[in-house]
Amino acid sequence: MCLLHRTVVAEEGFQQLRRSGDKVNHLRKLERLASEASKTVAQGLEAFLVPVSSWRGDDQLQQLREYQMGRHRAYIKGRYTDCEFCVCILKLYKKEKVDREESIQFQRKVLKAIGAPIIEQLEGKSLIDPNARSKVSEV
Amino acid sequence: MMHLTGQKRQITTSSKPSDQPQQLRMEFTTTSVSERTRPEVSTAETLAMLADTDQQIKVRSEQLITMQVAADSVRIFAAASKATGGFVVIHPNYKFLPVLQGKDDSLVFLYQFVEAIEEKLDYDELKAEYPMLSYGQIAGGIAFLRKLAQFNIENKNIDDIEDQIINEDQGFVRQVRESLTSRTVERVLTP
């Protein structure tokens, strides 16, 4: 049964979620998952923590691994072998000014990265090609 | 002694029916061996060339299998969409990444929709429904659905792409660095 800490910075994030009317207690979810890991068992929270690919090679940042918390992200330090995890910071969906994940700019970047031809075809506000339009969405 | 001549073939895998218009093509170079002699090529060289050809065929065959698997996957996703009212769009324009199209011309990636569902879920309520499952299994089941919804024909890791976009924001990266030296609030002893 592993411990879960949180930094002051992460606590601000959790409080921001509560203030925005979020009914689900994300901290409790993390605690429940952390409790399923132990020094010898890499389960629970440990099974979901993934390294951030673009932080590899950075001595400071590569200590952190990412947990997808709905559309939010938690950056967490620690391993099951220490039996301690620490939530250092949250990145809240729809809360950041730059590259908000629901924005068309963000979607455009994702589609461009997977080589979707739609990017070359369409400009402006929509990413929906009339030819690719779902018939049911027009109903 | 043998003489090696190159021959190019094209293999076309069509992913019909009509809701999957994309055709997968690959160029396949094979080498046929003619009986003509060429004194300047030694037996060792010929064997080496044949080994190269063998390797090339092996690599191309693996590529062909990968493409066939991708085409089959597209077919499965398209069939699932069709069987569920066609609301989820599986289209080559998005490299078959499943999407929902809003009435206001907005696009919603299906994997983000699954994330939103997860965000609203109370694990304790689910645990009460399925007491035989661990919290890890509950979270894992939802994470599996999310990963499936990230399918794309290029087999690109969407999470890595998102991370790169997010980390272009140097302001956020600075905040992350600062958080590493931030003091902790309290120790939570999990029950």
Chai-1 contact restraints between the chains, C-beta under 6 A:
chainA,res_idxA,chainB,res_idxB,connection_type,confidence,min_distance_angstrom,max_distance_angstrom,comment,restraint_id
A,M1,B,T190,contact,1.0,0.0,6.0,A-B,restraint_1
A,L4,B,V188,contact,1.0,0.0,6.0,A-B,restraint_2
A,H5,B,T184,contact,1.0,0.0,6.0,A-B,restraint_3
A,H5,B,R187,contact,1.0,0.0,6.0,A-B,restraint_4
A,R6,B,V185,contact,1.0,0.0,6.0,A-B,restraint_5
A,T7,B,S179,contact,1.0,0.0,6.0,A-B,restraint_6
A,T7,B,S182,contact,1.0,0.0,6.0,A-B,restraint_7
A,T7,B,T184,contact,1.0,0.0,6.0,A-B,restraint_8
A,V8,B,S182,contact,1.0,0.0,6.0,A-B,restraint_9
A,V8,B,R183,contact,1.0,0.0,6.0,A-B,restraint_10
A,V8,B,V185,contact,1.0,0.0,6.0,A-B,restraint_11
A,V9,B,S179,contact,1.0,0.0,6.0,A-B,restraint_12
A,V9,B,S182,contact,1.0,0.0,6.0,A-B,restraint_13
A,E11,B,V185,contact,1.0,0.0,6.0,A-B,restraint_14
A,V24,B,D122,contact,1.0,0.0,6.0,A-B,restraint_15
A,K29,B,Y123,contact,1.0,0.0,6.0,A-B,restraint_16
A,E31,B,V188,contact,1.0,0.0,6.0,A-B,restraint_17
A,E31,B,T190,contact,1.0,0.0,6.0,A-B,restraint_18
A,R32,B,Y135,contact,1.0,0.0,6.0,A-B,restraint_19
A,L33,B,Y135,contact,1.0,0.0,6.0,A-B,restraint_20
A,A34,B,T190,contact,1.0,0.0,6.0,A-B,restraint_21
A,S35,B,T190,contact,1.0,0.0,6.0,A-B,restraint_22
A,E36,B,S134,contact,1.0,0.0,6.0,A-B,restraint_23
A,E36,B,Y135,contact,1.0,0.0,6.0,A-B,restraint_24
A,E36,B,G136,contact,1.0,0.0,6.0,A-B,restraint_25
A,Q43,B,G136,contact,1.0,0.0,6.0,A-B,restraint_26
A,G44,B,G136,contact,1.0,0.0,6.0,A-B,restraint_27
A,A47,B,G136,contact,1.0,0.0,6.0,A-B,restraint_28
A,V52,B,D163,contact,1.0,0.0,6.0,A-B,restraint_29
A,S53,B,D160,contact,1.0,0.0,6.0,A-B,restraint_30
A,S53,B,D163,contact,1.0,0.0,6.0,A-B,restraint_31
A,S54,B,D163,contact,1.0,0.0,6.0,A-B,restraint_32
A,S54,B,Q164,contact,1.0,0.0,6.0,A-B,restraint_33
A,S54,B,N167,contact,1.0,0.0,6.0,A-B,restraint_34
A,G70,B,E115,contact,1.0,0.0,6.0,A-B,restraint_35
A,G70,B,E118,contact,1.0,0.0,6.0,A-B,restraint_36
A,G70,B,E119,contact,1.0,0.0,6.0,A-B,restraint_37
A,R71,B,E115,contact,1.0,0.0,6.0,A-B,restraint_38
A,R71,B,A116,contact,1.0,0.0,6.0,A-B,restraint_39
A,R71,B,E119,contact,1.0,0.0,6.0,A-B,restraint_40
A,C88,B,S179,contact,1.0,0.0,6.0,A-B,restraint_41
A,C88,B,L180,contact,1.0,0.0,6.0,A-B,restraint_42
A,I89,B,V176,contact,1.0,0.0,6.0,A-B,restraint_43
A,I89,B,S179,contact,1.0,0.0,6.0,A-B,restraint_44
A,V98,B,D169,contact,1.0,0.0,6.0,A-B,restraint_45
A,D99,B,I165,contact,1.0,0.0,6.0,A-B,restraint_46
A,D99,B,D169,contact,1.0,0.0,6.0,A-B,restraint_47
A,Q107,B,L107,contact,1.0,0.0,6.0,A-B,restraint_48
A,K109,B,I165,contact,1.0,0.0,6.0,A-B,restraint_49
A,V110,B,I161,contact,1.0,0.0,6.0,A-B,restraint_50
A,A113,B,I161,contact,1.0,0.0,6.0,A-B,restraint_51
A,I114,B,K95,contact,1.0,0.0,6.0,A-B,restraint_52
A,I114,B,N152,contact,1.0,0.0,6.0,A-B,restraint_53
A,I114,B,E154,contact,1.0,0.0,6.0,A-B,restraint_54
A,I114,B,K156,contact,1.0,0.0,6.0,A-B,restraint_55
A,G115,B,E154,contact,1.0,0.0,6.0,A-B,restraint_56
A,A116,B,Y94,contact,1.0,0.0,6.0,A-B,restraint_57
A,A116,B,K95,contact,1.0,0.0,6.0,A-B,restraint_58
A,I118,B,N93,contact,1.0,0.0,6.0,A-B,restraint_59
A,S126,B,D105,contact,1.0,0.0,6.0,A-B,restraint_60
A,L127,B,L107,contact,1.0,0.0,6.0,A-B,restraint_61
A,I128,B,Q101,contact,1.0,0.0,6.0,A-B,restraint_62
A,I128,B,D105,contact,1.0,0.0,6.0,A-B,restraint_63
A,D129,B,N93,contact,1.0,0.0,6.0,A-B,restraint_64
A,A132,B,H91,contact,1.0,0.0,6.0,A-B,restraint_65
A,A132,B,N93,contact,1.0,0.0,6.0,A-B,restraint_66
A,S134,B,V89,contact,1.0,0.0,6.0,A-B,restraint_67
A,S134,B,Q101,contact,1.0,0.0,6.0,A-B,restraint_68
A,V136,B,G85,contact,1.0,0.0,6.0,A-B,restraint_69
A,V136,B,G86,contact,1.0,0.0,6.0,A-B,restraint_70
A,V136,B,F87,contact,1.0,0.0,6.0,A-B,restraint_71
A,S137,B,Q101,contact,1.0,0.0,6.0,A-B,restraint_72
